[in-house]
Amino acid sequence: MDRILKTAALVAATTLLIGYCYAVGHSYAQEEQPEYQLQVKFEGNTAESYTIFADSSSKYTLSQNYSWVRNEASRYNLVAYSVDDAANIEIPRKARGSFVLDVPADSDRSVTFRATVQYPLSAITDSEANLDVMYYPPSPTGDEWFDAASDIAITVTNKEGTGSNTRQHVVGWSLDNSRRVVEGGFQPSFTTPLIEVDGPHEVKFMSVEQHYVNVISAHGTVTGGGWYDAGNTATVIISNNDELLVTYNFDGWDESSGLQLDGMSESFLVDSPKTLTAKWSADYSRVIAIAVATIAAVAIILVKKSSSKASKRRSVLASTPATNELRQRVSTSVPLLAFDQGHDKIPEEMGGDKAGNATYSTEIMDYALTKSIEKLDLLRSSGLVSDLKFTKVKGKLEQAFE
């Protein structure tokens, strides 16, 4: 009997204890139950909705990716949100990372995110092409993804700039492997027509590298300088040049170009920018010939004038009394014919000084040389002859009349 009573008492105590524990646990469960909830939705069902619970002493904290996959060819990108179906609030556009939003947990709330579809638009240039690629307008997310239904143009520009001796010449482009030719000659930049972003697109640019061949020459006529496609052959032709008084002879090309060239017509491979400088030597023979001809003409005129004066002097002497007296004295011992044949050798007192004649000839030559140098100096003053050429020709003239 005692054993039955003890067992009954133990069962009763156990039942009471289980009931107490259940009551306490149930009470705790009711105290920990969240007071409010936040429903997160996506406009257009771009992602699955979900719910966040919170009590009045906390806040709702949301973390939403800026971009997420739509399918293998597109993505969604976050553009705005609204709280409790109020007006949309735009957010800064980004390609990667998470957007964090805190909402006070003072009541049940809802947040709706709005996203847009984006497609990739890739611009590809040759691996060695030195081109800058720009999109207009640029991607709103700072990469090569663009909002659906937008229109985009792509511009490629030479990185070297207009002053460089190497450049990229865009000769064609393709949209999704559909090739188009770039019309016209070289342009520092090329811009495609507007491309509608209605799906993923790939744009390729075809270009050739070009080098500039610069030909420098102070004289002559030069052809063959300009831009050449890398790997092509350039042909440079130069002709001799005759200026007003001086002839210039071609003496080959300066070796600074790195090319072994010496002819007036040369062909070579254009594998880098080239600068060819022509070498010339001046031929002054024409100047000297003109100067000598001038001197000769002046000398002839002066000699004629001198001969005329001498003839007049002999005529005067023949008619004077002193001359007649001299003839009578000489006729007794020297035949008159002999005197007539040598009458030009008049004694010094009669005006036939040999030293005077020699001095006069020297003066004629000096006068002719002076006049020639004056002519040469006039050419220098007018710019037809440089100072260096004047000095060289003057020296040659002085040597010729020493």
ZAMARGU-4260 file (C-alpha; in steps of 0.2 Angstrom, whole numbers, plus 5000, padded with zeros to 4 digits):
<rodrens>
0) 5000/5000/5000 | 5014/5012/5005 | 5023/5007/4989 | 5007/5012/4978 | 5005/5029/4987
5) 5024/5033/4985 | 5022/5029/4966 | 5006/5039/4964 | 5015/5054/4973 | 5030/5053/4961
10) 5019/5053/4946 | 5009/5068/4952 | 5025/5078/4956 | 5032/5074/4939 | 5016/5079/4930
15) 5017/5096/4940 | 5035/5098/4935 | 5032/5095/4916 | 5017/5107/4917 | 5027/5121/4925
20) 5041/5119/4912 | 5029/5120/4898 | 5021/5135/4905 | 5037/5144/4908 | 5044/5139/4890
25) 5028/5145/4882 | 5029/5161/4891 | 5047/5164/4885 | 5042/5159/4867 | 5028/5172/4868
30) 5041/5186/4874 | 5053/5182/4860 | 5041/5182/4846 | 5045/5197/4834 | 5033/5212/4835
35) 5035/5218/4817 | 5039/5212/4800 | 5047/5219/4784 | 5042/5213/4767 | 5055/5215/4753
40) 5048/5214/4735 | 5055/5217/4718 | 5046/5226/4704 | 5042/5215/4689 | 5047/5200/4699
45) 5066/5202/4695 | 5070/5192/4710 | 5061/5182/4724 | 5052/5192/4738 | 5057/5188/4756
50) 5052/5194/4774 | 5062/5201/4788 | 5056/5201/4806 | 5061/5213/4820 | 5055/5221/4836
55) 5051/5239/4840 | 5068/5241/4848 | 5078/5237/4832 | 5078/5242/4814 | 5077/5233/4798
60) 5094/5232/4788 | 5093/5227/4770 | 5108/5222/4759 | 5104/5220/4741 | 5116/5217/4727
65) 5118/5230/4714 | 5118/5217/4700 | 5112/5200/4698 | 5110/5187/4684 | 5095/5187/4673
70) 5101/5174/4661 | 5118/5170/4652 | 5117/5185/4641 | 5110/5198/4652 | 5108/5205/4670
75) 5098/5215/4681 | 5105/5231/4689 | 5097/5240/4704 | 5091/5258/4700 | 5079/5263/4713
80) 5068/5258/4729 | 5052/5264/4737 | 5046/5262/4755 | 5028/5257/4759 | 5024/5260/4740
85) 5029/5278/4741 | 5038/5287/4727 | 5054/5279/4720 | 5070/5285/4726 | 5085/5283/4714
90) 5101/5276/4720 | 5119/5278/4713 | 5122/5265/4699 | 5136/5253/4702 | 5141/5237/4693
95) 5146/5227/4708 | 5144/5227/4727 | 5129/5229/4739 | 5117/5242/4742 | 5113/5244/4761
100) 5097/5251/4767 | 5091/5254/4785 | 5072/5255/4789 | 5065/5259/4807 | 5056/5245/4814
105) 5042/5255/4821 | 5028/5245/4811 | 5025/5233/4798 | 5034/5239/4782 | 5037/5235/4764
110) 5052/5239/4753 | 5051/5237/4734 | 5067/5237/4723 | 5066/5242/4705 | 5080/5235/4693
115) 5083/5237/4674 | 5089/5225/4661 | 5107/5227/4655 | 5116/5219/4640 | 5135/5219/4637
120) 5142/5229/4622 | 5160/5225/4619 | 5173/5234/4609 | 5188/5225/4603 | 5203/5231/4594
125) 5218/5223/4586 | 5230/5216/4600 | 5244/5228/4595 | 5233/5243/4590 | 5236/5258/4600
130) 5218/5265/4600 | 5208/5273/4614 | 5190/5267/4615 | 5176/5278/4621 | 5157/5275/4623
135) 5144/5289/4621 | 5135/5290/4631 | 5146/5280/4644 | 5139/5265/4653 | 5128/5270/4668
140) 5137/5257/4678 | 5155/5262/4673 | 5158/5246/4663 | 5153/5239/4646 | 5135/5235/4651
145) 5121/5246/4645 | 5103/5248/4649 | 5091/5239/4636 | 5084/5250/4623 | 5097/5263/4624
150) 5107/5269/4609 | 5126/5269/4610 | 5140/5275/4598 | 5158/5270/4600 | 5173/5281/4595
155) 5191/5275/4593 | 5205/5287/4593 | 5224/5286/4590 | 5233/5287/4607 | 5249/5294/4599
160) 5240/5310/4594 | 5242/5320/4578 | 5260/5325/4580 | 5267/5307/4581 | 5276/5298/4567
165) 5266/5282/4570 | 5248/5280/4570 | 5233/5268/4568 | 5223/5269/4552 | 5205/5262/4555
170) 5200/5253/4539 | 5185/5244/4544 | 5173/5238/4559 | 5161/5225/4562 | 5145/5223/4572
175) 5142/5205/4577 | 5154/5199/4563 | 5145/5209/4550 | 5159/5219/4543 | 5158/5237/4537
180) 5171/5247/4527 | 5177/5264/4534 | 5175/5276/4519 | 5187/5290/4515 | 5205/5292/4520
185) 5214/5293/4537 | 5204/5301/4551 | 5212/5304/4569 | 5196/5296/4576 | 5182/5286/4570
190) 5164/5285/4577 | 5152/5271/4573 | 5133/5275/4569 | 5122/5273/4584 | 5120/5255/4590
195) 5103/5249/4598 | 5106/5239/4614 | 5093/5226/4611 | 5104/5212/4616 | 5122/5208/4618
200) 5133/5215/4604 | 5152/5214/4600 | 5160/5227/4590 | 5177/5224/4582 | 5189/5238/4574
205) 5201/5233/4560 | 5216/5245/4558 | 5234/5245/4551 | 5249/5253/4558 | 5256/5267/4548
210) 5274/5276/4549 | 5279/5293/4542 | 5293/5295/4529 | 5300/5312/4531 | 5311/5318/4517
215) 5322/5334/4520 | 5331/5343/4506 | 5337/5361/4505 | 5337/5360/4486 | 5330/5350/4472
220) 5312/5342/4470 | 5307/5328/4481 | 5293/5315/4479 | 5289/5300/4490 | 5287/5307/4507
225) 5272/5304/4517 | 5262/5290/4527 | 5265/5271/4523 | 5257/5255/4530 | 5269/5246/4540
230) 5278/5233/4529 | 5275/5242/4513 | 5289/5249/4502 | 5292/5267/4500 | 5301/5275/4484
235) 5309/5292/4486 | 5315/5302/4471 | 5325/5318/4471 | 5331/5329/4457 | 5345/5341/4455
240) 5342/5359/4457 | 5349/5374/4447 | 5346/5391/4455 | 5350/5407/4448 | 5369/5407/4449
245) 5374/5391/4458 | 5371/5373/4453 | 5369/5360/4467 | 5375/5342/4465 | 5367/5328/4475
250) 5380/5319/4486 | 5369/5306/4494 | 5358/5304/4510 | 5363/5307/4528 | 5367/5291/4537
255) 5356/5295/4552 | 5341/5287/4544 | 5349/5270/4547 | 5347/5266/4528 | 5361/5263/4516
260) 5355/5274/4502 | 5365/5285/4490 | 5355/5286/4474 | 5343/5299/4468 | 5329/5286/4467
265) 5328/5273/4481 | 5316/5261/4488 | 5316/5253/4505 | 5305/5244/4518 | 5295/5255/4530
270) 5295/5246/4546 | 5297/5261/4557 | 5296/5280/4555 | 5310/5286/4543 | 5319/5303/4541
275) 5330/5305/4525 | 5341/5321/4524 | 5348/5325/4507 | 5366/5331/4505 | 5372/5344/4492
280) 5388/5352/4486 | 5388/5369/4478 | 5395/5372/4460 | 5401/5390/4458 | 5408/5388/4440
285) 5393/5398/4433 | 5396/5412/4445 | 5414/5413/4440 | 5411/5412/4422 | 5399/5426/4423
290) 5411/5436/4433 | 5425/5433/4421 | 5414/5437/4406 | 5410/5454/4415 | 5428/5457/4418
295) 5433/5454/4400 | 5419/5465/4394 | 5425/5479/4405 | 5443/5476/4400 | 5439/5477/4381
300) 5430/5493/4383 | 5444/5501/4393 | 5457/5495/4381 | 5447/5502/4367 | 5446/5519/4376
305) 5465/5518/4379 | 5469/5514/4361 | 5458/5529/4355 | 5467/5541/4367 | 5485/5535/4361
310) 5480/5537/4343 | 5474/5555/4346 | 5491/5558/4356 | 5501/5552/4341 | 5492/5562/4329
315) 5495/5578/4339 | 5513/5574/4341 | 5515/5572/4323 | 5509/5589/4319 | 5520/5599/4332
320) 5536/5609/4327 | 5546/5598/4339 | 5541/5582/4330 | 5545/5590/4313 | 5562/5595/4320
325) 5565/5578/4326 | 5561/5570/4310 | 5574/5582/4301 | 5587/5577/4313 | 5584/5558/4312
330) 5583/5559/4293 | 5601/5562/4291 | 5606/5545/4298 | 5590/5534/4300 | 5578/5531/4286
335) 5561/5540/4288 | 5552/5523/4286 | 5561/5516/4301 | 5555/5531/4312 | 5537/5529/4305
340) 5537/5510/4309 | 5543/5514/4327 | 5534/5530/4330 | 5523/5521/4343 | 5539/5519/4354
345) 5539/5537/4358 | 5553/5543/4370 | 5547/5546/4388 | 5548/5565/4386 | 5536/5563/4371
350) 5523/5554/4381 | 5527/5536/4377 | 5532/5530/4394 | 5532/5511/4395 | 5531/5510/4414
355) 5516/5521/4412 | 5507/5509/4400 | 5511/5494/4412 | 5504/5503/4427 | 5488/5508/4416
360) 5485/5489/4412 | 5486/5485/4430 | 5474/5498/4435 | 5462/5491/4421 | 5463/5474/4429
365) 5460/5481/4447 | 5446/5491/4440 | 5438/5476/4432 | 5440/5465/4448 | 5433/5479/4459
370) 5417/5480/4447 | 5415/5461/4448 | 5416/5461/4467 | 5403/5475/4467 | 5392/5465/4456
375) 5394/5450/4467 | 5390/5460/4482 | 5374/5467/4474 | 5369/5449/4472 | 5372/5445/4490
380) 5362/5461/4495 | 5347/5455/4485 | 5347/5438/4493 | 5352/5429/4478 | 5369/5424/4485
385) 5372/5419/4503 | 5387/5426/4514 | 5396/5410/4513 | 5394/5409/4494 | 5400/5427/4492
390) 5416/5424/4502 | 5420/5408/4492 | 5417/5417/4475 | 5426/5432/4480 | 5441/5422/4485
395) 5441/5413/4468 | 5440/5429/4459 | 5455/5437/4468 | 5465/5421/4465 | 5461/5422/4446
400) 5468/5440/4445 | 5483/5439/4456
</rodrens>
